[in-house]
Amino acid sequence: MADWEERLGRYERDHGDLAAELRRRLDRRLQDGWDEPLRSKTYPVGEELATRQASQAAIQALAPVVPELFGGAADLSESNLTDIKGAGDFEADEPGRNLRFGVREHGMGGVANGIAYHGGFIPYAATFLNFSDYMRGSVRLASLAGLHVVYVWTHDSVGLGEDGPTHQPVEHYAALRAMPNLWFVRPGDANEALAAWALAVERGTPGNDVGERGPVALSLTRQKLPTLEGTAERARDGVRRGGYVLREGSKGADAVDLILMATGSELQLCVAAADALEQDGIATRVVSLPCWERFDAQDETYRESVLPPSVRKRVSVEVGVPLGWERWVGDEGAIIGLDHFGASAPAATIFEHLGFTDEHVADVGRQVVRDGFHGRVVAPPIEHGRAPREGTHPSLSDDRSGVGRTGGSDPGHD
C-alpha cells in the first residue's frame, strides 16, 4: 500500500489534473453539477416514450459529466438502448466506453462486480428483465458486498409483446425485491426514468442521503408510455424517496376516499381511473411507488403523508405476482396483479385480456369504496400461452389508457 501511495504521489507531481481526476473517481465523488443535464431535461405531458428510450436519453446526458459511467449489454444493446453514442467499444487496445459482454448474463454481472470492486467507475449491465435470473448470483454478490452497480433491465412485463411468456417477467418484481440491499426501481414514465437514473448514479456516493452503497436495478418498458401530469415537477424527489403523491383527490389531502397506487406502466391506468372515479364523486389520490426499498427507508411521517393510515380503501395495480403488496394495501384494499404466466400477443391486447385497463381499475375502486371488496383480484386465465387476438390492435385513439398504440407504431426491438 505504501508503495502504491508513493507511486501515486509521483503521478500527482507529474500529471496533476489527471491525478486529481483519478483521486475523485477512487473516492467515489461525483463532479459538481453532475446532475444538471438530468434536472434540465423534462418531458411534456402526453409525450409517448418507452422508459427504455428515456433511459437511453439519460445515459447520453450523463456520459459527458459522469465519465466514470461505463458498461454495456449482453448482446442486447440495440434493444436495451445502452450504448454511449460516439464513445466506441472497449477492447484490449481501444479505451472505449461500451462493453460488448456477449450472451453471458452471469459473466456480465461478474465483470460489472469486478469493475466496481476495482473502483474508479460506475459500471452498468443490461439485458431483458426476464434474463436477470441468469445473473442472479452476480446480483446477489453485488448486494451482499455493497457494490455500486447499475442494472438496466428492459422489456419488463407482459407488455413486451409477441416474444411471449418465455420472455415476459411475471414473478421477477417480487423475487428481486426480496433481495437485501438491492434497490429495484420501476419508473412509470419518461420523467420518472430520468429520476431513476439520478438515484442510481448517486447511490452510495459521499455527501448524499440516499443510503449505503449497493446495486440499483432499473426496470424499464419496451412499449411506449404517455408522460403523466405532475412527474416533471415531482418525480425527481418522489423517485428518490421511493414513493410520492402524483395526484391529489379533488377534496384535498384531508378528505381522500380512495388511494390508487402502482409502479411502471400501470401508473397511467391509475391516473385514468382516477378521472372516472372523481366523476362518480370518489375523491381519489394517485400514488407512484417506483422503489419500495427507498420508500421503506423514509421516516414514518413521510410514509404516512403518502399513505395515510386513516385512508384504508386502497387499490394497487402491478402486472406481476402480487406478493408483497399487502403491506401497502392493507386489509381493506384490493390488489390487482398477475398470478400466472403471460402470452404471445401485442401489448394492449394482452393487457386488456388480463384486466389491466383503466375501466377495470376504476370498477375495482368502486367496489372497494362502496361494497367493501378487498383482497386479490384474479386475472383471467390464458389458454396455451396465447391471448385472444380478435379485431385490430387497441390504441390510445379511443381515449382508453392501457399501453395501446396504433398497430404500426410498436417500437419493436430496435
C-alpha positions in Angstrom: 0.0 0.0 0.0 2.8 2.4 0.9 4.5 1.7 -2.5 1.2 2.4 -4.3 0.8 5.7 -2.5 4.3 6.6 -3.3 3.8 5.9 -7.0 0.5 7.8 -6.9 2.3 10.7 -5.3 4.9 10.8 -8.2 2.0 10.6 -10.7 0.3 13.6 -9.0 3.5 15.6 -9.3 3.9 14.8 -12.9 0.3 14.8 -14.0 -1.7 17.0 -11.6 -5.0 17.2 -13.4 -5.2 13.5 -14.3 -4.2 12.5 -10.8 -6.9 14.7 -9.3 -9.5 13.1 -11.6 -8.2 9.6 -10.6 -8.5 10.6 -6.9 -12.0 11.9 -7.4 -13.1 8.7 -9.0 -11.5 6.4 -6.5 -13.1 8.5 -3.7 -16.4 8.0 -5.4 -17.1 11.7 -5.5 -19.2 12.9 -8.4 -18.3 16.1 -10.2 -20.0 19.3 -9.2 -23.2 19.8 -11.3 -23.2 16.2 -12.5 -27.0 16.0 -12.4 -27.7 19.3 -14.1 -28.3 17.7 -17.5 -31.0 15.5 -16.0 -32.5 18.3 -14.0 -32.8 20.5 -17.1 -34.4 17.8 -19.1 -38.1 17.0 -18.8 -40.7 15.5 -21.0 -44.1 17.3 -21.6 -47.4 15.8 -20.6 -48.7 13.4 -23.2 -45.4 12.7 -25.0 -45.2 8.9 -25.6 -41.9 7.3 -24.8 -40.8 3.9 -23.6 -38.9 4.2 -20.4 -36.0 2.3 -22.0 -35.9 5.3 -24.5 -35.8 7.8 -21.6 -33.1 5.7 -20.1 -31.1 6.0 -23.3 -31.5 9.7 -23.2 -30.4 9.8 -19.6 -27.2 7.8 -20.5 -26.3 10.2 -23.2 -26.9 13.2 -20.9 -24.8 11.7 -18.1 -21.9 10.5 -20.2 -20.0 13.8 -20.5 -20.4 14.8 -16.9 -20.1 11.3 -15.3 -17.1 10.0 -17.3 -16.8 7.0 -14.9 -20.1 5.7 -16.3 -19.0 2.5 -18.1 -21.0 -0.5 -19.3 -22.9 -2.4 -21.9 -25.3 -5.2 -22.6 -25.5 -9.0 -23.0 -25.7 -8.8 -26.8 -28.9 -6.7 -26.5 -27.6 -3.1 -26.7 -29.9 -2.3 -29.6 -32.9 -3.4 -27.5 -31.7 -2.2 -24.1 -30.6 1.1 -25.7 -27.5 1.3 -23.5 -24.7 2.4 -25.9 -23.0 5.7 -25.2 -23.1 7.2 -28.6 -19.8 8.1 -30.2 -17.8 6.6 -27.3 -16.5 3.5 -29.1 -16.2 -0.1 -27.9 -13.9 -1.1 -25.1 -11.2 -3.6 -26.4 -7.7 -4.6 -25.4 -6.2 -1.7 -27.4 -9.2 0.6 -27.5 -10.3 2.7 -24.5 -14.0 2.8 -25.5 -16.9 3.1 -23.0 -19.2 0.5 -24.5 -18.7 -3.1 -23.3 -19.8 -6.0 -25.5 -20.4 -8.8 -23.0 -22.0 -11.3 -25.4 -24.8 -13.7 -24.4 -23.5 -14.4 -20.9 -25.6 -12.6 -18.3 -23.9 -14.2 -15.3 -20.5 -13.4 -16.6 -21.6 -9.9 -17.4 -22.7 -9.5 -13.8 -19.4 -10.8 -12.6 -17.4 -8.4 -14.8 -19.5 -5.5 -13.5 -18.8 -6.6 -9.9 -15.1 -6.7 -10.7 -15.1 -3.2 -12.1 -17.0 -1.9 -9.1 -14.5 -3.7 -6.7 -11.6 -2.0 -8.5 -13.2 1.4 -8.2 -13.0 4.5 -10.3 -16.0 3.5 -12.4 -19.8 3.2 -12.1 -20.5 0.0 -14.1 -23.8 -0.8 -15.7 -25.0 -4.1 -17.2 -28.1 -4.6 -19.3 -30.4 -7.3 -20.5 -34.1 -8.2 -20.6 -35.6 -8.2 -17.1 -36.6 -11.9 -17.5 -33.0 -12.8 -18.1 -31.9 -11.3 -14.7 -32.5 -14.8 -13.5 -29.3 -15.9 -15.3 -27.2 -13.3 -13.4 -28.9 -13.6 -10.0 -25.8 -15.0 -8.4 -23.8 -11.9 -9.5 -26.5 -9.6 -8.5 -26.7 -11.2 -5.1 -23.0 -10.8 -4.6 -23.2 -7.1 -5.5 -26.0 -6.7 -3.0 -24.1 -8.6 -0.3 -20.8 -6.7 -0.9 -22.4 -3.3 -1.3 -21.1 -2.8 -4.9 -22.2 0.2 -6.8 -23.5 -1.5 -10.0 -26.5 -0.3 -12.1 -28.6 -2.9 -13.9 -30.6 -1.8 -16.9 -33.3 -4.4 -17.3 -35.7 -3.7 -20.1 -38.8 -5.4 -21.6 -40.1 -5.5 -18.1 -43.6 -7.0 -18.4 -46.1 -8.9 -20.5 -46.3 -5.7 -22.4 -43.1 -6.6 -24.3 -45.5 -8.4 -26.8 -45.2 -11.3 -29.1 -42.0 -12.8 -27.7 -44.4 -14.4 -25.3 -44.2 -15.9 -21.9 -40.7 -17.2 -22.2 -39.5 -13.6 -22.2 -42.3 -12.0 -20.1 -41.3 -11.4 -16.5 -44.1 -12.1 -14.0 -42.5 -13.3 -10.7 -39.4 -11.1 -11.1 -40.5 -8.0 -9.3 -41.2 -9.9 -6.1 -38.1 -12.0 -6.4 -35.8 -9.0 -6.8 -37.5 -7.0 -4.1 -36.8 -9.9 -1.8 -33.0 -9.5 -2.2 -31.5 -7.4 0.6 -29.7 -4.2 -0.3 -30.9 -4.3 -4.0 -32.9 -1.2 -5.0 -35.5 -2.2 -7.6 -36.8 0.8 -9.4 -39.8 0.6 -11.9 -40.4 4.1 -13.2 -43.9 5.0 -14.6 -43.0 7.4 -17.4 -40.1 9.2 -19.0 -39.6 11.7 -16.3 -39.5 9.0 -13.6 -37.0 7.2 -15.7 -34.6 10.2 -15.6 -35.1 10.4 -11.9 -34.3 6.7 -11.5 -31.0 7.2 -13.3 -30.1 10.1 -11.0 -30.9 7.8 -8.0 -28.8 5.0 -9.5 -25.8 7.2 -10.1 -26.0 8.8 -6.7 -26.4 5.8 -4.5 -23.5 5.3 -2.0 -21.5 8.4 -3.1 -20.1 10.6 -0.3 -22.3 13.5 0.8 -25.6 12.2 -0.2 -28.5 11.0 1.9 -29.7 8.0 -0.1 -28.1 5.3 1.9 -25.1 3.0 1.8 -23.5 1.6 -1.3 -25.2 -1.2 -3.3 -26.7 -2.0 -6.7 -29.7 -0.4 -8.3 -31.9 -2.2 -10.8 -33.9 -0.2 -13.3 -36.9 -2.0 -14.7 -37.9 -0.4 -18.0 -40.6 -0.9 -20.6 -40.3 -1.9 -24.2 -43.6 -0.2 -25.0 -44.3 3.5 -25.2 -46.0 5.2 -22.2 -47.6 8.6 -22.0 -45.8 11.2 -19.9 -48.0 11.9 -16.9 -49.1 15.2 -15.5 -47.1 16.1 -12.4 -44.0 13.9 -13.0 -41.9 16.8 -14.4 -42.3 18.6 -11.1 -42.5 15.8 -8.6 -40.6 12.8 -10.0 -37.1 13.8 -9.1 -37.7 14.0 -5.3 -40.5 11.4 -5.4 -38.5 8.6 -7.0 -35.5 9.5 -4.7 -37.9 8.8 -1.8 -39.3 5.7 -3.4 -42.9 6.9 -3.5 -44.9 10.0 -3.7 -48.3 11.5 -4.3 -48.6 12.1 -8.0 -52.1 13.4 -8.0 -54.3 14.5 -5.1 -58.0 13.9 -4.8 -60.5 16.6 -5.6 -61.4 17.1 -2.0 -57.9 17.7 -0.8 -55.4 15.8 1.3 -57.7 15.6 4.3 -60.7 14.1 2.5 -59.4 11.2 0.4 -61.9 8.4 -0.2 -59.6 6.1 -2.1 -55.9 5.6 -2.9 -54.8 4.1 -6.2 -51.1 3.1 -6.3 -48.9 1.5 -8.9 -45.5 1.1 -10.5 -44.2 1.3 -14.0 -46.6 1.1 -17.0 -49.6 0.6 -14.7 -49.3 4.0 -13.2 -51.1 5.5 -16.2 -54.0 3.2 -15.5 -54.4 4.7 -12.1 -54.4 8.3 -13.4 -57.1 7.5 -16.0 -59.1 5.5 -13.5 -59.0 8.4 -11.0 -60.7 10.6 -13.6 -63.6 8.2 -13.8 -63.8 7.8 -10.1 -63.9 11.5 -9.5 -66.8 11.7 -11.9 -68.6 9.3 -9.5 -67.8 11.5 -6.5 -65.0 9.3 -5.2 -62.1 11.6 -4.2 -59.1 9.6 -5.5 -55.4 10.1 -4.7 -52.9 8.5 -7.1 -49.6 7.3 -5.6 -46.5 6.2 -7.5 -44.3 3.7 -5.7 -41.4 3.0 -8.1 -38.9 1.9 -5.4 -40.2 0.1 -2.3 -36.8 -0.1 -0.7 -36.4 3.7 -0.8 -39.9 4.3 0.4 -39.5 1.9 3.3 -36.3 3.8 4.3 -38.2 7.1 4.7 -39.3 8.2 8.1 -42.8 7.3 9.3 -44.1 10.9 8.9 -43.3 10.9 5.2 -44.7 7.4 4.5 -47.9 8.3 6.3 -48.2 11.6 4.4 -48.3 9.5 1.2 -50.3 6.6 2.5 -52.3 7.9 5.5 -53.4 5.2 7.9 -56.8 6.8 8.0 -57.4 6.0 4.3 -57.9 2.3 4.3 -59.6 2.0 1.0 -56.8 1.3 -1.4 -56.1 -0.4 -4.7 -52.7 -1.4 -6.1 -52.0 -2.2 -9.7 -49.0 -4.0 -11.0 -48.7 -6.6 -13.8 -46.8 -9.1 -11.7 -47.3 -11.6 -8.9 -49.0 -9.7 -6.1 -46.7 -10.9 -3.3 -45.7 -8.1 -1.0 -48.4 -5.6 -2.0 -50.4 -6.5 1.2 -48.0 -4.3 3.1 -49.0 -1.1 1.3 -52.7 -2.0 0.5 -53.7 -3.2 4.0 -56.7 -5.4 4.9 -59.4 -3.1 3.4 -57.9 -2.7 -0.1 -57.6 -4.7 -3.3 -54.6 -5.9 -5.2 -54.7 -6.1 -9.0 -51.9 -8.4 -10.0 -51.0 -11.3 -12.3 -50.6 -14.8 -10.7 -49.9 -16.8 -13.9 -47.6 -16.5 -16.9 -48.4 -14.3 -19.9 -48.9 -15.0 -23.6 -47.8 -14.1 -27.1 -49.8 -11.0 -28.1 -49.5 -7.3 -28.7 -49.1 -5.3 -25.6 -52.5 -3.7 -25.5 -54.2 -6.9 -26.4 -52.8 -8.9 -23.5 -53.2 -6.0 -21.0 -56.9 -5.8 -21.9 -57.4 -9.6 -21.7 -55.8 -9.7 -18.3 -57.9 -6.8 -16.9 -55.1 -4.2 -16.9 -57.3 -1.3 -18.2 -58.4 1.9 -16.6 -62.0 0.8 -16.7 -61.3 -2.3 -14.7 -59.1 -0.4 -12.2 -62.0 2.1 -11.7 -64.5 -0.7 -11.3 -62.4 -2.4 -8.6 -62.0 1.0 -6.9 -65.8 1.5 -6.8 -66.3 -2.0 -5.3 -63.7 -1.3 -2.6 -65.3 2.0 -1.6 -69.0 1.1 -2.0 -69.1 -2.6 -1.4 -66.2 -3.3 0.9 -64.5 -5.5 -1.6 -60.9 -6.4 -0.5 -58.2 -8.9 -1.3 -56.6 -10.1 -4.5 -58.2 -9.6 -7.9 -57.7 -12.8 -10.0 -56.6 -12.2 -13.6 -58.4 -14.2 -16.3 -56.6 -17.4 -17.4 -54.8 -17.8 -20.7 -55.1 -20.9 -22.8 -51.9 -22.5 -24.2 -49.9 -19.3 -23.7 -51.7 -17.3 -26.3 -54.1 -14.5 -25.7 -57.1 -13.8 -28.0 -56.3 -11.5 -30.9 -59.7 -10.5 -32.3 -60.1 -7.3 -34.2 -57.4 -4.7 -34.6 -54.6 -3.7 -32.2 -56.2 -1.5 -29.5 -54.8 2.0 -29.4 -54.9 5.2 -27.4 -57.0 6.9 -30.0 -60.2 5.7 -28.4 -59.4 7.5 -25.2 -58.5 4.4 -23.3 -55.2 4.4 -21.5 -53.6 0.9 -21.1 -50.4 0.6 -23.2 -52.1 0.6 -26.6 -50.6 2.1 -29.7 -51.7 2.0 -33.3 -50.8 -1.2 -35.0 -47.9 0.4 -36.9 -46.2 2.3 -34.1 -44.8 -0.5 -32.0 -41.2 0.3 -31.3 -40.2 -3.3 -31.7 -36.7 -4.5 -30.7 -34.8 -1.7 -32.5 
